[in-house]
Amino acid sequence: MIAAGDTYWGLAKQAYGDASKWMLIAEANKDYKPRRLPLGATLTIPAAK
């Protein structure tokens, strides 16, 4: 779930060990704008390419 302060950059670093892969998460969650992640939302974290 999205918590206050979460970003795609930070989530990618946590999930993949590489923050530059944040676009993978953004592409899998097109309903959410990167700068306005809704608190409490559940994101899809795809497998790393």
C-alpha positions in Angstrom: 0.0 0.0 0.0 1.1 3.5 -0.7 2.3 5.4 2.4 3.0 9.1 2.8 6.2 9.9 1.1 6.3 6.9 -1.3 7.5 7.5 -4.8 8.0 5.3 -7.8 11.7 6.0 -7.6 11.8 4.7 -3.9 9.6 1.8 -4.6 11.8 0.7 -7.5 14.9 0.9 -5.4 13.2 -1.2 -2.8 11.7 -3.8 -5.2 14.5 -4.0 -7.8 17.6 -2.6 -6.0 17.7 -0.1 -8.9 15.7 3.2 -8.6 16.1 3.9 -12.3 13.6 1.1 -13.1 10.8 3.2 -11.7 9.2 3.4 -15.2 8.3 -0.3 -14.9 6.1 0.5 -11.9 4.7 3.6 -13.6 3.8 1.6 -16.8 2.1 -1.1 -14.7 0.0 1.5 -12.8 -1.2 3.9 -15.5 -4.2 5.0 -13.4 -1.8 6.8 -11.0 0.2 9.9 -11.7 3.8 9.6 -10.5 3.6 12.8 -8.5 0.2 12.1 -7.0 0.2 8.6 -5.6 -2.9 8.1 -3.6 -2.4 7.1 0.0 -3.6 3.5 0.7 -3.6 2.5 -2.9 -2.2 -0.9 -3.9 0.3 -0.9 -6.8 1.2 -3.6 -9.2 5.0 -4.3 -9.0 5.9 -6.2 -12.2 8.9 -8.6 -12.5 12.1 -6.8 -13.4 13.1 -6.9 -17.1 
